[in-house]
């Protein structure tokens, strides 16, 4: 008798119609990393300028005396002008990427660097002691290094 009930249940369920089709599995799509901008003229110029300015900062740091007053930095006025030019180029890079709608992280980082360069320059100018001057120059060197690395780092694919 239990077999008769099982057979009846099977026939009843089979007669109710076909089962709904299972959803098709999603196809995995590989997302390619965006193209690097490092070789484009604007961004290559930024990398070159930032690298040269960082070398200048490191040279100044090598001649400081931490226990004395701030040193006179030879060529500081010309350096300041070049920092202003680099900040303007970073902002231009931000605007180029924004217009393309491509690289959100790099776009934002370049904008931030364009804002931070004049601030770090001001800290160098305000330093009263060799120790403060070295700290301000160190921060400038880090920022200039970041300027190089964010452009030359291989871009990551969008998540």
Z-matrix of the N, CA and C atoms (Angstrom, degrees):
N
C 1 1.419
C 2 1.527 1 110.76
N 3 1.287 2 118.47 1 -39.26
C 4 1.443 3 119.21 2 179.48
C 5 1.515 4 111.10 3 -63.65
N 6 1.319 5 117.17 4 -30.18
C 7 1.464 6 119.52 5 176.83
C 8 1.508 7 109.83 6 -68.77
N 9 1.340 8 118.76 7 -35.79
C 10 1.446 9 121.41 8 178.71
C 11 1.531 10 110.63 9 -64.54
N 12 1.334 11 117.38 10 -38.53
C 13 1.458 12 122.01 11 179.50
C 14 1.530 13 109.75 12 -68.55
N 15 1.311 14 116.91 13 -41.98
C 16 1.453 15 120.36 14 179.28
C 17 1.515 16 110.60 15 -64.23
N 18 1.349 17 117.51 16 -41.49
C 19 1.450 18 120.94 17 179.09
C 20 1.519 19 110.54 18 -65.89
N 21 1.308 20 117.48 19 -39.84
C 22 1.464 21 121.12 20 179.08
C 23 1.526 22 110.38 21 -64.37
N 24 1.328 23 116.97 22 -42.19
C 25 1.456 24 120.87 23 179.40
C 26 1.521 25 110.16 24 -64.50
N 27 1.326 26 117.05 25 -41.28
C 28 1.457 27 120.51 26 178.73
C 29 1.521 28 110.51 27 -62.00
N 30 1.319 29 117.61 28 -47.05
C 31 1.461 30 120.69 29 -178.54
C 32 1.528 31 111.13 30 -65.04
N 33 1.326 32 115.97 31 -39.47
C 34 1.470 33 119.32 32 179.63
C 35 1.532 34 110.27 33 -63.76
N 36 1.344 35 118.41 34 -46.62
C 37 1.461 36 121.59 35 179.99
C 38 1.524 37 111.17 36 -66.15
N 39 1.323 38 117.63 37 -36.12
C 40 1.453 39 120.79 38 -179.39
C 41 1.520 40 111.00 39 -69.30
N 42 1.328 41 117.22 40 -27.39
C 43 1.459 42 119.96 41 -177.12
C 44 1.533 43 112.90 42 -83.98
N 45 1.306 44 118.49 43 -7.37
C 46 1.458 45 120.02 44 -177.41
C 47 1.522 46 112.60 45 -78.92
N 48 1.301 47 119.46 46 -7.24
C 49 1.470 48 121.23 47 176.64
C 50 1.513 49 111.22 48 118.77
N 51 1.324 50 113.85 49 171.46
C 52 1.466 51 117.52 50 -178.38
C 53 1.524 52 111.21 51 -70.48
N 54 1.268 53 115.10 52 151.29
C 55 1.464 54 120.37 53 177.89
C 56 1.527 55 108.88 54 -71.07
N 57 1.309 56 115.23 55 148.18
C 58 1.461 57 119.48 56 178.35
C 59 1.527 58 108.81 57 -61.25
N 60 1.321 59 115.04 58 140.02
C 61 1.457 60 119.29 59 -179.18
C 62 1.523 61 109.53 60 -67.24
N 63 1.283 62 114.96 61 136.56
C 64 1.463 63 120.04 62 178.09
C 65 1.527 64 108.56 63 -69.68
N 66 1.320 65 117.34 64 145.15
C 67 1.461 66 118.44 65 179.28
C 68 1.531 67 110.36 66 -61.99
N 69 1.306 68 114.67 67 144.75
C 70 1.456 69 119.16 68 179.81
C 71 1.524 70 108.45 69 -71.06
N 72 1.310 71 116.46 70 142.19
C 73 1.463 72 118.84 71 179.77
C 74 1.540 73 110.33 72 -65.65
N 75 1.314 74 114.54 73 145.16
C 76 1.460 75 120.03 74 178.47
C 77 1.521 76 109.51 75 -69.31
N 78 1.298 77 114.49 76 141.02
C 79 1.450 78 119.91 77 179.44
C 80 1.525 79 107.91 78 -87.77
N 81 1.296 80 115.74 79 128.02
C 82 1.462 81 119.78 80 178.09
C 83 1.523 82 108.79 81 -74.32
N 84 1.315 83 115.10 82 130.30
C 85 1.455 84 120.41 83 -179.90
C 86 1.522 85 107.92 84 -116.92
N 87 1.297 86 116.33 85 127.43
C 88 1.455 87 120.39 86 177.67
C 89 1.521 88 108.49 87 -76.31
N 90 1.314 89 115.49 88 129.62
C 91 1.456 90 120.70 89 178.93
C 92 1.525 91 107.25 90 -97.59
N 93 1.301 92 115.01 91 120.15
C 94 1.459 93 119.51 92 -179.28
C 95 1.521 94 110.17 93 -77.70
N 96 1.303 95 115.13 94 147.37
C 97 1.462 96 120.17 95 175.62
C 98 1.522 97 108.64 96 -69.05
N 99 1.318 98 116.99 97 144.61
C 100 1.466 99 118.69 98 177.43
C 101 1.526 100 110.20 99 -65.13
N 102 1.315 101 115.77 100 157.87
C 103 1.453 102 120.68 101 178.68
C 104 1.524 103 110.65 102 -65.17
N 105 1.304 104 116.16 103 143.10
C 106 1.458 105 121.49 104 175.68
C 107 1.519 106 109.23 105 -71.52
N 108 1.310 107 115.98 106 141.49
C 109 1.464 108 120.74 107 178.10
C 110 1.526 109 111.48 108 -97.33
N 111 1.321 110 117.61 109 -0.93
C 112 1.462 111 122.25 110 -171.76
C 113 1.522 112 114.00 111 -58.01
N 114 1.318 113 117.88 112 -28.10
C 115 1.467 114 119.93 113 -178.02
C 116 1.521 115 113.21 114 -93.94
N 117 1.306 116 117.13 115 -5.06
C 118 1.463 117 119.43 116 176.11
C 119 1.530 118 108.26 117 -70.09
N 120 1.329 119 118.20 118 143.83
C 121 1.469 120 121.09 119 -173.44
C 122 1.530 121 114.58 120 -52.95
N 123 1.311 122 118.72 121 -45.30
C 124 1.467 123 120.65 122 -178.89
C 125 1.522 124 111.02 123 -60.72
N 126 1.312 125 116.63 124 -48.10
C 127 1.458 126 120.87 125 -175.27
C 128 1.530 127 111.31 126 -73.91
N 129 1.328 128 117.30 127 -34.36
C 130 1.467 129 120.30 128 175.00
C 131 1.531 130 109.81 129 -64.85
N 132 1.324 131 117.17 130 -37.16
C 133 1.465 132 121.35 131 177.01
C 134 1.530 133 110.56 132 -63.79
N 135 1.320 134 116.51 133 -43.45
C 136 1.471 135 120.87 134 178.35
C 137 1.530 136 109.91 135 -59.70
N 138 1.327 137 116.54 136 -46.48
C 139 1.469 138 121.35 137 -179.13
C 140 1.525 139 110.24 138 -60.94
N 141 1.325 140 117.16 139 -46.24
C 142 1.465 141 120.58 140 -179.48
C 143 1.519 142 112.58 141 -62.96
N 144 1.324 143 116.22 142 -45.91
C 145 1.468 144 120.10 143 -179.67
C 146 1.528 145 111.13 144 -64.02
N 147 1.323 146 116.38 145 -45.78
C 148 1.466 147 119.81 146 -178.69
C 149 1.528 148 110.48 147 -62.40
N 150 1.328 149 117.22 148 -39.23
C 151 1.462 150 120.40 149 178.73
C 152 1.519 151 112.35 150 -64.75
N 153 1.337 152 116.84 151 -42.23
C 154 1.468 153 119.95 152 178.86
C 155 1.531 154 111.45 153 -66.99
N 156 1.331 155 116.62 154 -40.52
C 157 1.463 156 120.36 155 179.23
C 158 1.526 157 110.88 156 -65.74
N 159 1.319 158 116.47 157 -38.09
C 160 1.467 159 119.75 158 177.74
C 161 1.529 160 110.40 159 -63.28
N 162 1.322 161 117.21 160 -40.83
C 163 1.470 162 120.48 161 178.18
C 164 1.523 163 110.44 162 -62.03
N 165 1.316 164 117.10 163 -38.38
C 166 1.462 165 121.18 164 177.87
C 167 1.533 166 110.81 165 -64.71
N 168 1.320 167 115.98 166 -42.60
C 169 1.469 168 120.80 167 178.30
C 170 1.526 169 110.16 168 -62.14
N 171 1.319 170 116.97 169 -44.67
C 172 1.468 171 120.47 170 -179.38
C 173 1.531 172 110.89 171 -63.69
N 174 1.327 173 117.05 172 -36.06
C 175 1.468 174 119.61 173 177.57
C 176 1.529 175 110.33 174 -64.44
N 177 1.312 176 117.75 175 -42.57
C 178 1.469 177 120.50 176 177.30
C 179 1.518 178 110.74 177 -62.02
N 180 1.330 179 116.14 178 -43.23
C 181 1.468 180 119.79 179 -178.41
C 182 1.518 181 111.41 180 -60.44
N 183 1.322 182 117.24 181 -32.46
C 184 1.453 183 120.86 182 -178.82
C 185 1.519 184 113.62 183 -69.56
N 186 1.326 185 117.62 184 -13.58
C 187 1.471 186 120.92 185 -177.40
C 188 1.535 187 113.05 186 -111.67
N 189 1.302 188 117.71 187 7.92
C 190 1.473 189 120.71 188 -177.81
C 191 1.515 190 111.04 189 -84.50
N 192 1.325 191 114.07 190 151.79
C 193 1.464 192 121.24 191 171.77
C 194 1.523 193 106.65 192 -115.37
N 195 1.318 194 115.20 193 111.84
C 196 1.461 195 120.67 194 -174.24
C 197 1.521 196 113.00 195 -63.86
N 198 1.312 197 118.24 196 -26.51
C 199 1.462 198 120.05 197 -174.98
C 200 1.527 199 113.47 198 -92.22
N 201 1.310 200 117.97 199 7.79
C 202 1.467 201 120.00 200 -178.62
C 203 1.515 202 111.92 201 -121.80
N 204 1.316 203 115.63 202 -169.21
C 205 1.459 204 119.51 203 177.50
C 206 1.530 205 110.51 204 -71.81
N 207 1.313 206 115.77 205 166.22
C 208 1.462 207 120.79 206 177.66
C 209 1.523 208 109.34 207 -60.44
N 210 1.315 209 115.59 208 140.92
C 211 1.458 210 121.46 209 -178.72
C 212 1.523 211 110.10 210 -85.57
N 213 1.303 212 115.10 211 156.86
C 214 1.451 213 120.92 212 172.02
C 215 1.528 214 106.47 213 -78.62
N 216 1.314 215 116.62 214 124.77
C 217 1.457 216 121.15 215 -177.06
C 218 1.532 217 108.73 216 -96.19
N 219 1.307 218 116.45 217 110.07
C 220 1.453 219 122.04 218 -178.16
C 221 1.533 220 110.02 219 -60.08
N 222 1.322 221 115.77 220 126.85
C 223 1.460 222 120.85 221 178.44
C 224 1.518 223 114.39 222 79.96
N 225 1.334 224 117.11 223 18.13
C 226 1.466 225 119.90 224 -176.41
C 227 1.525 226 112.42 225 -62.71
N 228 1.334 227 118.35 226 -36.09
C 229 1.464 228 119.99 227 -179.86
C 230 1.526 229 111.09 228 -64.35
N 231 1.328 230 116.90 229 -43.31
C 232 1.469 231 120.55 230 177.86
C 233 1.529 232 110.30 231 -66.54
N 234 1.336 233 115.99 232 -38.80
C 235 1.463 234 121.05 233 176.50
C 236 1.530 235 110.05 234 -60.16
N 237 1.320 236 116.09 235 -44.37
C 238 1.467 237 120.85 236 179.65
C 239 1.522 238 110.93 237 -59.33
N 240 1.325 239 116.57 238 -42.10
C 241 1.467 240 120.24 239 178.69
C 242 1.525 241 110.59 240 -63.96
N 243 1.317 242 117.35 241 -40.64
C 244 1.472 243 120.61 242 179.51
C 245 1.525 244 111.45 243 -68.40
N 246 1.324 245 117.54 244 -33.82
C 247 1.472 246 120.49 245 175.15
C 248 1.533 247 109.17 246 -64.65
N 249 1.329 248 117.01 247 -42.06
C 250 1.467 249 120.26 248 176.86
C 251 1.516 250 111.98 249 -60.86
N 252 1.327 251 117.09 250 -40.77
C 253 1.469 252 121.13 251 177.76
C 254 1.525 253 110.79 252 -64.76
N 255 1.334 254 116.28 253 -42.40
C 256 1.462 255 119.95 254 179.24
C 257 1.526 256 110.74 255 -64.20
N 258 1.320 257 117.36 256 -41.69
C 259 1.465 258 120.52 257 178.37
C 260 1.529 259 110.00 258 -60.29
N 261 1.335 260 117.04 259 -40.88
C 262 1.467 261 120.93 260 178.60
C 263 1.533 262 110.57 261 -65.17
N 264 1.323 263 117.30 262 -39.42
C 265 1.469 264 120.38 263 177.89
C 266 1.526 265 111.41 264 -67.33
N 267 1.324 266 117.12 265 -39.42
C 268 1.470 267 119.63 266 176.40
C 269 1.525 268 110.37 267 -60.69
N 270 1.327 269 116.55 268 -42.41
C 271 1.466 270 119.84 269 178.27
C 272 1.525 271 110.36 270 -64.93
N 273 1.324 272 117.03 271 -39.42
C 274 1.469 273 120.70 272 177.59
C 275 1.526 274 109.90 273 -62.86
N 276 1.335 275 116.92 274 -42.49
C 277 1.463 276 120.66 275 176.13
C 278 1.517 277 111.32 276 -59.27
N 279 1.315 278 116.88 277 -41.78
C 280 1.460 279 122.00 278 175.53
C 281 1.526 280 110.37 279 -57.34
N 282 1.329 281 115.96 280 -46.80
C 283 1.464 282 120.38 281 -177.59
C 284 1.531 283 111.84 282 -66.98
N 285 1.327 284 117.15 283 -38.12
C 286 1.468 285 120.80 284 177.35
C 287 1.524 286 110.02 285 -61.86
N 288 1.324 287 116.45 286 -47.43
C 289 1.466 288 120.07 287 -179.92
C 290 1.523 289 111.38 288 -66.68
N 291 1.304 290 117.11 289 -36.50
C 292 1.465 291 120.70 290 178.10
C 293 1.524 292 109.95 291 -63.70
N 294 1.342 293 116.78 292 -42.44
C 295 1.465 294 120.54 293 179.40
C 296 1.531 295 111.17 294 -64.54
N 297 1.323 296 117.01 295 -34.37
C 298 1.469 297 121.13 296 177.81
C 299 1.520 298 112.21 297 -74.31
N 300 1.316 299 115.26 298 -26.75
C 301 1.466 300 119.21 299 -176.29
C 302 1.518 301 112.13 300 68.61
N 303 1.318 302 117.80 301 30.43
C 304 1.460 303 119.81 302 -173.46
C 305 1.520 304 114.63 303 -103.89
N 306 1.286 305 118.71 304 -71.58
C 307 1.456 306 121.51 305 -166.66
C 308 1.521 307 111.47 306 -99.67
N 309 1.325 308 117.31 307 91.05
C 310 1.451 309 121.54 308 -176.91
C 311 1.516 310 114.51 309 -60.82
N 312 1.340 311 117.62 310 -45.19
C 313 1.464 312 119.85 311 -177.68
C 314 1.522 313 111.47 312 -66.22
N 315 1.314 314 116.91 313 -50.76
C 316 1.462 315 120.13 314 -178.43
C 317 1.518 316 110.42 315 -62.81
N 318 1.305 317 115.93 316 -39.51
C 319 1.468 318 120.60 317 178.94
C 320 1.528 319 109.94 318 -57.31
N 321 1.298 320 117.09 319 -47.69
C 322 1.470 321 121.50 320 -178.37
C 323 1.529 322 111.93 321 -69.40
N 324 1.317 323 116.57 322 -39.22
C 325 1.465 324 120.07 323 -179.63
C 326 1.520 325 110.36 324 -64.65
N 327 1.339 326 117.28 325 -43.87
C 328 1.464 327 120.14 326 179.35
C 329 1.521 328 111.19 327 -61.76
N 330 1.319 329 116.77 328 -38.93
C 331 1.461 330 119.71 329 177.21
C 332 1.532 331 110.05 330 -62.86
N 333 1.321 332 116.27 331 -44.26
C 334 1.466 333 120.27 332 179.10
C 335 1.517 334 112.46 333 -62.40
N 336 1.318 335 116.41 334 -42.30
C 337 1.466 336 119.80 335 178.88
C 338 1.523 337 110.16 336 -64.34
N 339 1.325 338 117.11 337 -39.41
C 340 1.476 339 119.89 338 179.72
C 341 1.525 340 110.68 339 -62.00
N 342 1.313 341 116.80 340 -29.69
C 343 1.464 342 121.25 341 178.46
C 344 1.532 343 111.51 342 -82.60
N 345 1.333 344 116.87 343 -34.10
C 346 1.469 345 121.36 344 -176.02
C 347 1.524 346 113.82 345 -78.63
N 348 1.327 347 118.10 346 -31.41
C 349 1.470 348 120.14 347 -177.75
C 350 1.528 349 112.68 348 -55.94
N 351 1.339 350 119.77 349 -49.52
C 352 1.467 351 118.73 350 178.64
C 353 1.529 352 113.02 351 -64.14
N 354 1.318 353 117.31 352 -32.37
C 355 1.469 354 120.40 353 178.62
C 356 1.530 355 110.67 354 -66.30
N 357 1.335 356 115.97 355 -45.62
C 358 1.474 357 119.84 356 179.24
C 359 1.525 358 110.30 357 -65.41
N 360 1.320 359 117.33 358 -36.82
C 361 1.460 360 121.21 359 177.38
C 362 1.531 361 109.90 360 -62.03
N 363 1.316 362 116.56 361 -41.77
C 364 1.466 363 120.81 362 177.32
C 365 1.514 364 112.12 363 -61.77
N 366 1.325 365 116.85 364 -37.91
C 367 1.465 366 120.34 365 178.52
C 368 1.530 367 111.16 366 -65.50
N 369 1.324 368 116.70 367 -36.64
C 370 1.470 369 119.48 368 177.40
C 371 1.525 370 109.27 369 -64.46
N 372 1.322 371 115.61 370 -44.68
C 373 1.470 372 119.84 371 -179.11
C 374 1.515 373 113.85 372 -65.62
N 375 1.325 374 117.81 373 -29.43
C 376 1.470 375 121.87 374 -178.07
C 377 1.525 376 113.68 375 -87.04
N 378 1.314 377 117.42 376 -12.33
C 379 1.474 378 120.43 377 -175.65
C 380 1.526 379 110.39 378 -60.95
N 381 1.332 380 115.58 379 128.53
C 382 1.471 381 121.21 380 -177.94
C 383 1.521 382 112.67 381 -99.56
N 384 1.322 383 116.79 382 -23.23
C 385 1.462 384 120.03 383 -178.69
C 386 1.526 385 109.46 384 -119.59
N 387 1.300 386 114.95 385 162.49
C 388 1.463 387 119.75 386 176.51
C 389 1.518 388 111.40 387 -61.21
N 390 1.323 389 115.84 388 -36.79
C 391 1.467 390 120.26 389 179.49
C 392 1.531 391 110.55 390 -64.94
N 393 1.336 392 116.74 391 -46.13
C 394 1.473 393 120.55 392 178.64
C 395 1.529 394 110.77 393 -64.88
N 396 1.307 395 115.69 394 -39.62
C 397 1.455 396 120.45 395 -179.79
C 398 1.533 397 110.46 396 -64.99
N 399 1.316 398 116.29 397 -41.91
C 400 1.457 399 119.44 398 178.40
C 401 1.522 400 110.82 399 -63.69
N 402 1.331 401 116.83 400 -41.65
C 403 1.471 402 119.91 401 179.13
C 404 1.532 403 110.46 402 -63.21
N 405 1.327 404 117.19 403 -41.88
C 406 1.464 405 120.72 404 179.88
C 407 1.529 406 110.64 405 -67.10
N 408 1.322 407 117.18 406 -40.25
C 409 1.465 408 120.66 407 177.93
C 410 1.528 409 111.02 408 -67.37
N 411 1.332 410 116.33 409 -37.90
C 412 1.466 411 120.21 410 177.30
C 413 1.527 412 110.40 411 -61.65
N 414 1.340 413 116.21 412 -44.68
C 415 1.466 414 120.03 413 178.47
C 416 1.528 415 111.24 414 -62.32
N 417 1.333 416 116.74 415 -39.14
C 418 1.461 417 120.59 416 177.52
C 419 1.524 418 110.20 417 -64.59
N 420 1.329 419 117.14 418 -41.61
C 421 1.473 420 120.65 419 179.19
C 422 1.527 421 110.45 420 -61.91
N 423 1.335 422 117.44 421 -42.04
C 424 1.466 423 120.96 422 177.67
C 425 1.525 424 110.93 423 -61.92
N 426 1.314 425 116.52 424 -43.38
C 427 1.461 426 120.64 425 -178.87
C 428 1.532 427 110.68 426 -65.28
N 429 1.319 428 116.83 427 -42.42
C 430 1.468 429 120.28 428 178.40
C 431 1.525 430 110.69 429 -65.96
N 432 1.326 431 116.83 430 -38.32
C 433 1.464 432 120.57 431 176.31
C 434 1.530 433 110.52 432 -63.41
N 435 1.326 434 116.48 433 -43.41
C 436 1.464 435 120.39 434 177.19
C 437 1.524 436 110.47 435 -59.57
N 438 1.328 437 116.39 436 -38.53
C 439 1.453 438 121.29 437 -179.61
C 440 1.534 439 110.52 438 -59.26
N 441 1.319 440 116.05 439 -38.96
C 442 1.464 441 120.74 440 177.93
C 443 1.526 442 110.19 441 -71.54
N 444 1.320 443 116.19 442 -49.60
C 445 1.466 444 120.52 443 -171.84
C 446 1.522 445 113.91 444 -67.11
N 447 1.323 446 118.77 445 -35.62
C 448 1.469 447 118.73 446 -178.42
C 449 1.526 448 111.15 447 -68.53
N 450 1.317 449 116.68 448 -27.22
C 451 1.461 450 119.30 449 179.54
C 452 1.519 451 110.88 450 -84.48
N 453 1.315 452 117.84 451 -38.54
C 454 1.461 453 120.79 452 -175.32
C 455 1.524 454 113.60 453 -85.98
N 456 1.323 455 117.63 454 -14.46
C 457 1.467 456 120.10 455 178.32
C 458 1.531 457 109.46 456 -66.43
N 459 1.335 458 117.39 457 139.98
C 460 1.467 459 118.83 458 177.98
C 461 1.529 460 110.11 459 -61.03
N 462 1.314 461 117.77 460 133.09
C 463 1.467 462 119.41 461 -179.96
C 464 1.529 463 111.27 462 -67.57
N 465 1.294 464 115.46 463 144.45
C 466 1.462 465 121.64 464 178.83
C 467 1.523 466 108.88 465 -92.93
N 468 1.338 467 117.23 466 147.78
C 469 1.460 468 118.35 467 177.34
C 470 1.515 469 111.33 468 -66.35
N 471 1.323 470 115.47 469 150.98
C 472 1.462 471 120.33 470 177.32
C 473 1.520 472 108.61 471 -66.94
N 474 1.311 473 115.58 472 142.15
C 475 1.468 474 120.37 473 -178.12
C 476 1.495 475 110.10 474 -93.27
